[in-house]
Each structure stands twice: as structure tokens, then as C-alpha cells.
Amino acid sequence: MILGDRRWNAVPDAEVRAEAEALLTAWMGGEVRMERPKLYDHYALPLLALLRHTRALEARVAALEAQLGTRRVEQ
């Protein structure tokens, strides 16, 4: 459902997160039925997207902390 005809690495992480949230919300609300193997696939995709997003955020925080540390030294 999230991938369509695309490979898993061709779908942008932001799209995976948005589509997974909508799909899992619909599944939990009983609006969509999925077999367990499909459900597990749909857990794996957002987990991977969230891990990559977290890694990117950590890198941004580290860069900001380094920049802040450099400014403190200069003052």
C-alpha cells in the first residue's frame, strides 16, 4: 500500500511516515484489514524511516552543539 510499484528505497522517508501513520491508524480503527505479514512489512518501513530521520536529527543537533561550543570559545 505504501510502496505501490516502487522499491522500498525509492519512497521518501517523509512519505513513508505520513502514509504509515494513516494506514496504521486506519488499521487500528478497524477501517482497513491487513494480513499479519503485510502488517509486519508496514511496521518495518516506518521504523526504518524513523531511524533515518532520528539519525539526521542527531547530526543536526551535534552540528548546532559544535557551533554553540565554538561561539562560547570565541566570546
Biopython code that builds the backbone (N, CA, C, O; Angstrom):
import numpy as np
from Bio.PDB.StructureBuilder import StructureBuilder

atoms = [
    (1, "MET", "N", (0.818, -1.195, 0.000)),
    (1, "MET", "CA", (0.000, 0.000, 0.000)),
    (1, "MET", "C", (0.863, 1.260, 0.000)),
    (1, "MET", "O", (0.579, 2.213, -0.726)),
    (2, "ILE", "N", (1.910, 1.259, 0.812)),
    (2, "ILE", "CA", (2.780, 2.436, 0.883)),
    (2, "ILE", "C", (3.694, 2.492, -0.336)),
    (2, "ILE", "O", (3.928, 3.561, -0.900)),
    (3, "LEU", "N", (4.198, 1.354, -0.727)),
    (3, "LEU", "CA", (5.182, 1.311, -1.808)),
    (3, "LEU", "C", (4.574, 1.460, -3.189)),
    (3, "LEU", "O", (5.185, 2.061, -4.073)),
    (4, "GLY", "N", (3.399, 0.928, -3.385)),
    (4, "GLY", "CA", (2.842, 0.887, -4.732)),
    (4, "GLY", "C", (3.711, -0.020, -5.587)),
    (4, "GLY", "O", (3.972, -1.160, -5.203)),
    (5, "ASP", "N", (4.157, 0.457, -6.723)),
    (5, "ASP", "CA", (5.028, -0.326, -7.602)),
    (5, "ASP", "C", (6.503, 0.026, -7.417)),
    (5, "ASP", "O", (7.346, -0.402, -8.204)),
    (6, "ARG", "N", (6.814, 0.799, -6.386)),
    (6, "ARG", "CA", (8.189, 1.255, -6.170)),
    (6, "ARG", "C", (8.956, 0.320, -5.250)),
    (6, "ARG", "O", (8.377, -0.452, -4.485)),
    (7, "ARG", "N", (10.267, 0.412, -5.347)),
    (7, "ARG", "CA", (11.122, -0.316, -4.410)),
    (7, "ARG", "C", (11.105, 0.426, -3.078)),
    (7, "ARG", "O", (10.806, 1.620, -3.043)),
    (8, "TRP", "N", (11.421, -0.261, -1.981)),
    (8, "TRP", "CA", (11.357, 0.338, -0.651)),
    (8, "TRP", "C", (12.253, 1.562, -0.524)),
    (8, "TRP", "O", (11.915, 2.501, 0.197)),
    (9, "ASN", "N", (13.402, 1.566, -1.220)),
    (9, "ASN", "CA", (14.335, 2.688, -1.083)),
    (9, "ASN", "C", (14.033, 3.832, -2.052)),
    (9, "ASN", "O", (14.761, 4.824, -2.079)),
    (10, "ALA", "N", (12.970, 3.705, -2.845)),
    (10, "ALA", "CA", (12.586, 4.769, -3.774)),
    (10, "ALA", "C", (11.516, 5.689, -3.188)),
    (10, "ALA", "O", (11.173, 6.712, -3.781)),
    (11, "VAL", "N", (10.996, 5.318, -2.024)),
    (11, "VAL", "CA", (9.941, 6.110, -1.400)),
    (11, "VAL", "C", (10.582, 7.037, -0.360)),
    (11, "VAL", "O", (11.286, 6.562, 0.531)),
    (12, "PRO", "N", (10.348, 8.345, -0.462)),
    (12, "PRO", "CA", (10.935, 9.283, 0.504)),
    (12, "PRO", "C", (10.452, 8.983, 1.933)),
    (12, "PRO", "O", (9.298, 8.612, 2.149)),
    (13, "ASP", "N", (11.354, 9.151, 2.887)),
    (13, "ASP", "CA", (11.026, 8.859, 4.282)),
    (13, "ASP", "C", (9.812, 9.635, 4.777)),
    (13, "ASP", "O", (8.990, 9.086, 5.510)),
    (14, "ALA", "N", (9.687, 10.890, 4.392)),
    (14, "ALA", "CA", (8.541, 11.694, 4.840)),
    (14, "ALA", "C", (7.227, 11.094, 4.341)),
    (14, "ALA", "O", (6.226, 11.086, 5.058)),
    (15, "GLU", "N", (7.242, 10.597, 3.115)),
    (15, "GLU", "CA", (6.039, 9.950, 2.564)),
    (15, "GLU", "C", (5.752, 8.653, 3.304)),
    (15, "GLU", "O", (4.596, 8.354, 3.605)),
    (16, "VAL", "N", (6.789, 7.882, 3.600)),
    (16, "VAL", "CA", (6.607, 6.633, 4.348)),
    (16, "VAL", "C", (5.981, 6.927, 5.704)),
    (16, "VAL", "O", (5.023, 6.266, 6.106)),
    (17, "ARG", "N", (6.523, 7.924, 6.414)),
    (17, "ARG", "CA", (5.988, 8.244, 7.741)),
    (17, "ARG", "C", (4.527, 8.671, 7.667)),
    (17, "ARG", "O", (3.711, 8.216, 8.469)),
    (18, "ALA", "N", (4.189, 9.530, 6.724)),
    (18, "ALA", "CA", (2.809, 10.009, 6.597)),
    (18, "ALA", "C", (1.854, 8.887, 6.200)),
    (18, "ALA", "O", (0.785, 8.735, 6.791)),
    (19, "GLU", "N", (2.246, 8.104, 5.199)),
    (19, "GLU", "CA", (1.381, 7.008, 4.735)),
    (19, "GLU", "C", (1.250, 5.917, 5.794)),
    (19, "GLU", "O", (0.169, 5.358, 5.980)),
    (20, "ALA", "N", (2.341, 5.615, 6.483)),
    (20, "ALA", "CA", (2.300, 4.587, 7.524)),
    (20, "ALA", "C", (1.397, 5.020, 8.668)),
    (20, "ALA", "O", (0.632, 4.214, 9.198)),
    (21, "GLU", "N", (1.483, 6.284, 9.048)),
    (21, "GLU", "CA", (0.617, 6.782, 10.123)),
    (21, "GLU", "C", (-0.849, 6.651, 9.729)),
    (21, "GLU", "O", (-1.668, 6.188, 10.524)),
    (22, "ALA", "N", (-1.181, 7.052, 8.519)),
    (22, "ALA", "CA", (-2.566, 6.954, 8.053)),
    (22, "ALA", "C", (-3.019, 5.498, 7.976)),
    (22, "ALA", "O", (-4.126, 5.165, 8.399)),
    (23, "LEU", "N", (-2.168, 4.640, 7.440)),
    (23, "LEU", "CA", (-2.521, 3.234, 7.285)),
    (23, "LEU", "C", (-2.682, 2.542, 8.631)),
    (23, "LEU", "O", (-3.660, 1.826, 8.844)),
    (24, "LEU", "N", (-1.738, 2.746, 9.540)),
    (24, "LEU", "CA", (-1.812, 2.084, 10.838)),
    (24, "LEU", "C", (-2.965, 2.633, 11.677)),
    (24, "LEU", "O", (-3.577, 1.891, 12.446)),
    (25, "THR", "N", (-3.263, 3.921, 11.537)),
    (25, "THR", "CA", (-4.419, 4.491, 12.232)),
    (25, "THR", "C", (-5.706, 3.864, 11.714)),
    (25, "THR", "O", (-6.592, 3.516, 12.495)),
    (26, "ALA", "N", (-5.805, 3.721, 10.404)),
    (26, "ALA", "CA", (-6.990, 3.083, 9.808)),
    (26, "ALA", "C", (-7.087, 1.621, 10.226)),
    (26, "ALA", "O", (-8.182, 1.125, 10.491)),
    (27, "TRP", "N", (-5.958, 0.932, 10.286)),
    (27, "TRP", "CA", (-5.968, -0.469, 10.710)),
    (27, "TRP", "C", (-6.415, -0.591, 12.160)),
    (27, "TRP", "O", (-7.236, -1.446, 12.490)),
    (28, "MET", "N", (-5.877, 0.262, 13.024)),
    (28, "MET", "CA", (-6.240, 0.201, 14.441)),
    (28, "MET", "C", (-7.708, 0.593, 14.650)),
    (28, "MET", "O", (-8.345, 0.122, 15.592)),
    (29, "GLY", "N", (-8.236, 1.435, 13.795)),
    (29, "GLY", "CA", (-9.638, 1.842, 13.881)),
    (29, "GLY", "C", (-10.593, 0.864, 13.222)),
    (29, "GLY", "O", (-11.806, 1.071, 13.242)),
    (30, "GLY", "N", (-10.058, -0.198, 12.638)),
    (30, "GLY", "CA", (-10.898, -1.205, 12.008)),
    (30, "GLY", "C", (-11.373, -0.836, 10.614)),
    (30, "GLY", "O", (-12.215, -1.529, 10.043)),
    (31, "GLU", "N", (-10.842, 0.249, 10.057)),
    (31, "GLU", "CA", (-11.264, 0.681, 8.729)),
    (31, "GLU", "C", (-10.553, -0.088, 7.620)),
    (31, "GLU", "O", (-11.055, -0.177, 6.500)),
    (32, "VAL", "N", (-9.375, -0.647, 7.935)),
    (32, "VAL", "CA", (-8.571, -1.392, 6.961)),
    (32, "VAL", "C", (-8.184, -2.715, 7.600)),
    (32, "VAL", "O", (-7.838, -2.774, 8.780)),
    (33, "ARG", "N", (-8.246, -3.769, 6.810)),
    (33, "ARG", "CA", (-7.799, -5.083, 7.291)),
    (33, "ARG", "C", (-6.522, -5.449, 6.565)),
    (33, "ARG", "O", (-6.409, -5.262, 5.354)),
    (34, "MET", "N", (-5.562, -5.972, 7.310)),
    (34, "MET", "CA", (-4.304, -6.427, 6.717)),
    (34, "MET", "C", (-3.924, -7.768, 7.323)),
    (34, "MET", "O", (-4.167, -8.028, 8.502)),
    (35, "GLU", "N", (-3.324, -8.611, 6.499)),
    (35, "GLU", "CA", (-2.795, -9.874, 6.994)),
    (35, "GLU", "C", (-1.529, -9.580, 7.788)),
    (35, "GLU", "O", (-0.876, -8.561, 7.563)),
    (36, "ARG", "N", (-1.186, -10.457, 8.704)),
    (36, "ARG", "CA", (-0.007, -10.219, 9.549)),
    (36, "ARG", "C", (1.274, -9.971, 8.758)),
    (36, "ARG", "O", (1.997, -9.029, 9.085)),
    (37, "PRO", "N", (1.594, -10.762, 7.738)),
    (37, "PRO", "CA", (2.842, -10.458, 7.008)),
    (37, "PRO", "C", (2.846, -9.052, 6.421)),
    (37, "PRO", "O", (3.875, -8.377, 6.452)),
    (38, "LYS", "N", (1.732, -8.605, 5.894)),
    (38, "LYS", "CA", (1.647, -7.250, 5.348)),
    (38, "LYS", "C", (1.806, -6.222, 6.468)),
    (38, "LYS", "O", (2.485, -5.209, 6.302)),
    (39, "LEU", "N", (1.174, -6.495, 7.605)),
    (39, "LEU", "CA", (1.266, -5.587, 8.743)),
    (39, "LEU", "C", (2.714, -5.456, 9.196)),
    (39, "LEU", "O", (3.176, -4.356, 9.498)),
    (40, "TYR", "N", (3.427, -6.569, 9.244)),
    (40, "TYR", "CA", (4.831, -6.518, 9.654)),
    (40, "TYR", "C", (5.664, -5.725, 8.655)),
    (40, "TYR", "O", (6.570, -4.990, 9.049)),
    (41, "ASP", "N", (5.364, -5.868, 7.367)),
    (41, "ASP", "CA", (6.045, -5.060, 6.352)),
    (41, "ASP", "C", (5.812, -3.580, 6.614)),
    (41, "ASP", "O", (6.728, -2.767, 6.495)),
    (42, "HIS", "N", (4.586, -3.237, 6.970)),
    (42, "HIS", "CA", (4.252, -1.837, 7.180)),
    (42, "HIS", "C", (4.787, -1.307, 8.505)),
    (42, "HIS", "O", (4.841, -0.094, 8.703)),
    (43, "TYR", "N", (5.177, -2.182, 9.405)),
    (43, "TYR", "CA", (5.905, -1.740, 10.598)),
    (43, "TYR", "C", (7.368, -1.495, 10.253)),
    (43, "TYR", "O", (7.980, -0.554, 10.758)),
    (44, "ALA", "N", (7.919, -2.330, 9.405)),
    (44, "ALA", "CA", (9.344, -2.222, 9.060)),
    (44, "ALA", "C", (9.644, -0.929, 8.308)),
    (44, "ALA", "O", (10.647, -0.274, 8.590)),
    (45, "LEU", "N", (8.805, -0.556, 7.371)),
    (45, "LEU", "CA", (9.040, 0.663, 6.581)),
    (45, "LEU", "C", (9.088, 1.922, 7.445)),
    (45, "LEU", "O", (10.050, 2.683, 7.342)),
    (46, "PRO", "N", (8.080, 2.169, 8.298)),
    (46, "PRO", "CA", (8.164, 3.387, 9.105)),
    (46, "PRO", "C", (9.282, 3.337, 10.138)),
    (46, "PRO", "O", (9.867, 4.368, 10.471)),
    (47, "LEU", "N", (9.580, 2.146, 10.645)),
    (47, "LEU", "CA", (10.685, 2.031, 11.601)),
    (47, "LEU", "C", (11.993, 2.458, 10.937)),
    (47, "LEU", "O", (12.768, 3.216, 11.521)),
    (48, "LEU", "N", (12.236, 1.983, 9.741)),
    (48, "LEU", "CA", (13.437, 2.380, 9.006)),
    (48, "LEU", "C", (13.441, 3.879, 8.731)),
    (48, "LEU", "O", (14.470, 4.534, 8.896)),
    (49, "ALA", "N", (12.311, 4.424, 8.318)),
    (49, "ALA", "CA", (12.219, 5.867, 8.045)),
    (49, "ALA", "C", (12.464, 6.668, 9.322)),
    (49, "ALA", "O", (13.149, 7.690, 9.289)),
    (50, "LEU", "N", (11.911, 6.214, 10.437)),
    (50, "LEU", "CA", (12.113, 6.917, 11.702)),
    (50, "LEU", "C", (13.565, 6.839, 12.163)),
    (50, "LEU", "O", (14.099, 7.813, 12.694)),
    (51, "LEU", "N", (14.200, 5.701, 11.967)),
    (51, "LEU", "CA", (15.617, 5.572, 12.327)),
    (51, "LEU", "C", (16.476, 6.533, 11.518)),
    (51, "LEU", "O", (17.362, 7.195, 12.060)),
    (52, "ARG", "N", (16.210, 6.607, 10.214)),
    (52, "ARG", "CA", (16.981, 7.532, 9.370)),
    (52, "ARG", "C", (16.710, 8.983, 9.757)),
    (52, "ARG", "O", (17.626, 9.806, 9.773)),
    (53, "HIS", "N", (15.462, 9.293, 10.066)),
    (53, "HIS", "CA", (15.103, 10.658, 10.465)),
    (53, "HIS", "C", (15.783, 11.012, 11.798)),
    (53, "HIS", "O", (16.302, 12.116, 11.963)),
    (54, "THR", "N", (15.775, 10.078, 12.726)),
    (54, "THR", "CA", (16.434, 10.297, 14.018)),
    (54, "THR", "C", (17.922, 10.525, 13.831)),
    (54, "THR", "O", (18.500, 11.418, 14.450)),
    (55, "ARG", "N", (18.541, 9.724, 12.983)),
    (55, "ARG", "CA", (19.971, 9.886, 12.716)),
    (55, "ARG", "C", (20.271, 11.271, 12.127)),
    (55, "ARG", "O", (21.261, 11.901, 12.499)),
    (56, "ALA", "N", (19.429, 11.737, 11.224)),
    (56, "ALA", "CA", (19.614, 13.062, 10.623)),
    (56, "ALA", "C", (19.435, 14.158, 11.672)),
    (56, "ALA", "O", (20.193, 15.128, 11.694)),
    (57, "LEU", "N", (18.430, 14.005, 12.545)),
    (57, "LEU", "CA", (18.217, 14.995, 13.599)),
    (57, "LEU", "C", (19.384, 15.020, 14.578)),
    (57, "LEU", "O", (19.799, 16.089, 15.026)),
    (58, "GLU", "N", (19.914, 13.846, 14.912)),
    (58, "GLU", "CA", (21.070, 13.783, 15.805)),
    (58, "GLU", "C", (22.273, 14.496, 15.201)),
    (58, "GLU", "O", (23.011, 15.184, 15.906)),
    (59, "ALA", "N", (22.467, 14.332, 13.908)),
    (59, "ALA", "CA", (23.584, 15.008, 13.233)),
    (59, "ALA", "C", (23.382, 16.520, 13.258)),
    (59, "ALA", "O", (24.338, 17.267, 13.460)),
    (60, "ARG", "N", (22.150, 16.975, 13.057)),
    (60, "ARG", "CA", (21.873, 18.411, 13.104)),
    (60, "ARG", "C", (22.094, 18.965, 14.504)),
    (60, "ARG", "O", (22.652, 20.051, 14.658)),
    (61, "VAL", "N", (21.667, 18.239, 15.514)),
    (61, "VAL", "CA", (21.874, 18.681, 16.898)),
    (61, "VAL", "C", (23.361, 18.733, 17.213)),
    (61, "VAL", "O", (23.828, 19.688, 17.834)),
    (62, "ALA", "N", (24.106, 17.725, 16.796)),
    (62, "ALA", "CA", (25.550, 17.715, 17.039)),
    (62, "ALA", "C", (26.219, 18.907, 16.358)),
    (62, "ALA", "O", (27.109, 19.533, 16.934)),
    (63, "ALA", "N", (25.798, 19.218, 15.145)),
    (63, "ALA", "CA", (26.369, 20.368, 14.433)),
    (63, "ALA", "C", (26.032, 21.672, 15.154)),
    (63, "ALA", "O", (26.886, 22.551, 15.274)),
    (64, "LEU", "N", (24.811, 21.802, 15.629)),
    (64, "LEU", "CA", (24.419, 23.001, 16.363)),
    (64, "LEU", "C", (25.176, 23.107, 17.690)),
    (64, "LEU", "O", (25.595, 24.196, 18.084)),
    (65, "GLU", "N", (25.348, 21.973, 18.375)),
    (65, "GLU", "CA", (26.103, 21.976, 19.627)),
    (65, "GLU", "C", (27.557, 22.353, 19.377)),
    (65, "GLU", "O", (28.149, 23.099, 20.157)),
    (66, "ALA", "N", (28.128, 21.845, 18.305)),
    (66, "ALA", "CA", (29.507, 22.189, 17.958)),
    (66, "ALA", "C", (29.615, 23.676, 17.642)),
    (66, "ALA", "O", (30.567, 24.340, 18.052)),
    (67, "GLN", "N", (28.643, 24.185, 16.919)),
    (67, "GLN", "CA", (28.628, 25.610, 16.577)),
    (67, "GLN", "C", (28.484, 26.455, 17.844)),
    (67, "GLN", "O", (29.156, 27.477, 17.986)),
    (68, "LEU", "N", (27.632, 26.043, 18.742)),
    (68, "LEU", "CA", (27.434, 26.752, 20.001)),
    (68, "LEU", "C", (28.715, 26.706, 20.837)),
    (68, "LEU", "O", (29.097, 27.703, 21.449)),
    (69, "GLY", "N", (29.370, 25.553, 20.860)),
    (69, "GLY", "CA", (30.630, 25.421, 21.591)),
    (69, "GLY", "C", (31.702, 26.319, 21.026)),
    (69, "GLY", "O", (32.486, 26.893, 21.783)),
    (70, "THR", "N", (31.757, 26.457, 19.720)),
    (70, "THR", "CA", (32.729, 27.329, 19.057)),
    (70, "THR", "C", (32.459, 28.781, 19.414)),
    (70, "THR", "O", (33.400, 29.540, 19.644)),
    (71, "ARG", "N", (31.202, 29.181, 19.465)),
    (71, "ARG", "CA", (30.852, 30.565, 19.815)),
    (71, "ARG", "C", (31.234, 30.875, 21.256)),
    (71, "ARG", "O", (31.682, 31.982, 21.552)),
    (72, "ARG", "N", (31.061, 29.914, 22.150)),
    (72, "ARG", "CA", (31.407, 30.132, 23.545)),
    (72, "ARG", "C", (32.902, 30.347, 23.717)),
    (72, "ARG", "O", (33.334, 31.161, 24.534)),
    (73, "VAL", "N", (33.692, 29.607, 22.936)),
    (73, "VAL", "CA", (35.142, 29.733, 22.999)),
    (73, "VAL", "C", (35.562, 31.115, 22.493)),
    (73, "VAL", "O", (36.466, 31.731, 23.058)),
    (74, "GLU", "N", (34.909, 31.610, 21.428)),
    (74, "GLU", "CA", (35.242, 32.904, 20.836)),
    (74, "GLU", "C", (34.897, 34.060, 21.761)),
    (74, "GLU", "O", (35.571, 35.090, 21.734)),
    (75, "GLN", "N", (33.864, 33.911, 22.576)),
    (75, "GLN", "CA", (33.438, 35.004, 23.453)),
    (75, "GLN", "C", (34.347, 35.052, 24.601)),
    (75, "GLN", "O", (34.185, 35.898, 25.481)),
]
sb = StructureBuilder()
sb.init_structure("model")
sb.init_model(0)
sb.init_chain("A")
sb.init_seg("    ")
for serial, (resi, resn, name, xyz) in enumerate(atoms, 1):
    if name == "N":
        sb.init_residue(resn, " ", resi, " ")
    sb.init_atom(name, np.array(xyz, "f"), 0.0, 1.0, " ", f" {name:<3s}", serial, name[0])
structure = sb.get_structure()
